């Protein structure tokens, strides 16, 4: 599949800088990001509700003081599971 993306000048500059940092060209780096994201999503979708809840409980908050309602962190909310 060929994919064309319209990036703003800022997004383009960030992609170019990140790809240079990782020692590759922008197209290869963008493909790597998409592939990693899709793989990560598949891993999370494979988790049971109990595994998801345990992962959320074990993961430290990204920012202390950030209050996210617990129901928004539940797997069924994020992935639309119907129990």
Buried (B, 14 or more C-beta within 10 A) or exposed (E): EEEEEEEEEEEEEEBBEBBEEEEBEBEEBBEEBEEEEEEEEEEBEEBEEEEBBEEBEEEEEEEEEEEEEEEEBBBEEEEEEEE
